[in-house]
């Protein structure tokens, strides 16, 4: 059994090297068991017009300071600094059948949250076979353009695919 922490005034049971975890961590990180000084000091209001938060030494509140540091603009938001959907720089030209369906769910939402043209709840994102740049992945036709997909229930999706197969043969 270990005794109390060796730091004067601390009654917490010792965990490592005769110190409690709090004092051990302070010693390891800062070289002393004393409480570290707070780094951020409130200086006044944030420099961004309309922000009521207190600023730190950089003149911005934490939120606007982080945006300025990361993006070079304290007013940057996700919608104005990072393109989404097909315009995102991470989207490759060549996309697989499976990845395209995953992207559709991210870009357009789940198909099950849509309504099929017949009025039933949709189950799948179905390729409409109208893309002149149609792609094939293991014999499955698909498109890299999200505008060529419709939310469909299973019977309508099967009917459309069977009609396309019949017309192609």
PLY file of the C-alpha trace (Angstrom):
ply
format ascii 1.0
element vertex 169
property float x
property float y
property float z
element edge 168
property int vertex1
property int vertex2
end_header
0.00 0.00 0.00
1.22 3.47 -0.80
0.88 6.43 1.49
-0.28 9.96 0.78
1.28 12.17 -1.85
4.71 13.53 -0.83
3.77 17.11 -1.80
3.11 19.20 1.31
-0.59 19.69 2.00
-1.79 17.03 -0.46
-3.68 14.13 1.12
-4.40 12.30 -2.15
-3.01 8.75 -2.19
0.28 8.43 -4.04
0.10 6.74 -7.42
3.59 7.10 -8.94
6.95 7.96 -7.43
5.34 8.82 -4.07
3.15 11.52 -5.70
-0.49 11.63 -6.69
-1.22 11.60 -10.40
-1.88 15.37 -10.53
1.46 16.31 -8.98
3.36 13.62 -10.89
1.95 14.96 -14.20
2.83 18.55 -13.27
6.39 17.51 -12.37
6.79 15.56 -15.61
5.33 18.33 -17.84
6.55 21.49 -16.09
9.41 20.44 -13.80
7.57 21.60 -10.69
4.55 20.49 -8.69
3.26 24.07 -8.49
0.14 24.93 -10.45
1.17 26.21 -13.90
0.41 29.82 -14.78
-2.58 30.37 -17.02
-1.44 31.17 -20.55
-4.43 33.09 -21.84
-5.20 36.45 -20.31
-8.40 38.30 -21.15
-7.41 41.66 -22.55
-10.68 43.07 -23.83
-13.41 42.41 -26.37
-12.68 40.30 -29.44
-11.46 42.28 -32.46
-14.21 40.79 -34.65
-17.13 43.19 -34.96
-20.24 41.83 -33.26
-18.41 39.23 -31.15
-19.10 39.71 -27.44
-16.44 37.26 -26.20
-13.27 38.35 -24.41
-10.05 38.38 -26.40
-6.73 36.85 -25.48
-3.27 38.23 -26.22
-3.77 37.90 -30.00
-6.76 40.28 -30.01
-9.32 37.60 -30.88
-11.46 35.31 -28.77
-10.54 31.62 -28.84
-12.91 30.82 -31.75
-11.81 33.68 -34.02
-8.14 33.25 -33.04
-8.25 29.59 -34.07
-9.86 30.49 -37.41
-7.24 33.18 -38.04
-4.39 30.79 -37.20
-5.71 27.87 -39.26
-7.17 29.67 -42.27
-5.68 33.16 -42.19
-9.12 34.70 -41.69
-10.93 35.08 -38.34
-14.29 34.98 -40.17
-13.63 31.69 -41.99
-16.34 29.10 -41.53
-16.61 25.56 -42.84
-18.94 26.64 -45.63
-16.67 29.40 -46.95
-13.22 27.80 -46.73
-13.83 24.16 -47.58
-15.77 23.20 -50.68
-18.12 20.28 -50.26
-19.56 17.68 -52.57
-18.09 17.08 -56.01
-16.06 20.33 -55.80
-14.06 19.16 -52.75
-10.35 18.85 -53.64
-10.25 15.34 -52.15
-12.69 14.02 -54.75
-10.82 12.04 -57.38
-11.73 11.94 -61.06
-12.06 8.15 -61.10
-14.45 6.85 -58.48
-15.63 3.29 -57.87
-19.25 2.15 -57.85
-19.24 1.60 -54.07
-17.47 4.87 -53.29
-19.89 6.80 -55.48
-22.84 5.44 -53.52
-21.13 6.39 -50.25
-20.54 9.87 -51.59
-24.16 10.18 -52.66
-25.25 9.44 -49.10
-22.92 12.18 -47.83
-23.82 14.73 -50.52
-27.55 14.09 -50.97
-28.45 12.36 -47.71
-29.73 8.86 -47.18
-32.00 7.58 -49.93
-34.30 6.17 -47.23
-35.06 9.75 -46.18
-36.44 10.48 -49.68
-39.65 9.53 -51.47
-39.66 7.51 -54.70
-41.55 8.87 -57.74
-44.24 6.22 -57.10
-44.91 7.69 -53.64
-43.25 4.89 -51.62
-40.32 5.46 -49.29
-37.06 5.22 -51.26
-34.45 2.63 -50.38
-31.59 3.20 -52.85
-29.85 5.84 -54.90
-30.45 4.50 -58.42
-28.40 5.45 -61.46
-30.70 6.68 -64.26
-28.45 5.36 -67.12
-28.45 8.75 -68.88
-24.83 9.84 -68.38
-22.92 9.94 -71.71
-19.73 9.35 -69.69
-21.12 6.23 -68.01
-18.59 4.21 -66.03
-18.42 0.46 -65.39
-17.17 -1.26 -62.26
-17.31 -5.08 -62.36
-20.03 -4.90 -64.97
-22.14 -2.45 -62.97
-22.91 0.84 -64.75
-22.71 4.04 -62.70
-21.94 7.73 -63.00
-19.56 10.01 -61.13
-22.09 12.83 -61.53
-24.61 12.96 -58.65
-27.25 14.56 -60.89
-27.72 11.16 -62.60
-29.13 9.49 -59.48
-32.70 9.21 -58.25
-34.00 8.08 -54.89
-36.06 4.94 -55.61
-37.90 2.19 -53.81
-36.70 -1.38 -54.49
-39.44 -2.36 -57.00
-38.98 0.81 -59.09
-35.20 0.46 -58.99
-35.39 -3.18 -60.17
-37.92 -2.29 -62.89
-35.74 0.54 -64.21
-32.58 -1.63 -64.25
-34.39 -4.53 -65.97
-35.81 -2.17 -68.63
-32.28 -0.84 -69.25
-30.87 -4.38 -69.58
-33.71 -5.38 -71.94
-33.17 -2.26 -74.09
-29.41 -2.88 -74.27
-29.79 -6.47 -75.51
0 1
1 2
2 3
3 4
4 5
5 6
6 7
7 8
8 9
9 10
10 11
11 12
12 13
13 14
14 15
15 16
16 17
17 18
18 19
19 20
20 21
21 22
22 23
23 24
24 25
25 26
26 27
27 28
28 29
29 30
30 31
31 32
32 33
33 34
34 35
35 36
36 37
37 38
38 39
39 40
40 41
41 42
42 43
43 44
44 45
45 46
46 47
47 48
48 49
49 50
50 51
51 52
52 53
53 54
54 55
55 56
56 57
57 58
58 59
59 60
60 61
61 62
62 63
63 64
64 65
65 66
66 67
67 68
68 69
69 70
70 71
71 72
72 73
73 74
74 75
75 76
76 77
77 78
78 79
79 80
80 81
81 82
82 83
83 84
84 85
85 86
86 87
87 88
88 89
89 90
90 91
91 92
92 93
93 94
94 95
95 96
96 97
97 98
98 99
99 100
100 101
101 102
102 103
103 104
104 105
105 106
106 107
107 108
108 109
109 110
110 111
111 112
112 113
113 114
114 115
115 116
116 117
117 118
118 119
119 120
120 121
121 122
122 123
123 124
124 125
125 126
126 127
127 128
128 129
129 130
130 131
131 132
132 133
133 134
134 135
135 136
136 137
137 138
138 139
139 140
140 141
141 142
142 143
143 144
144 145
145 146
146 147
147 148
148 149
149 150
150 151
151 152
152 153
153 154
154 155
155 156
156 157
157 158
158 159
159 160
160 161
161 162
162 163
163 164
164 165
165 166
166 167
167 168
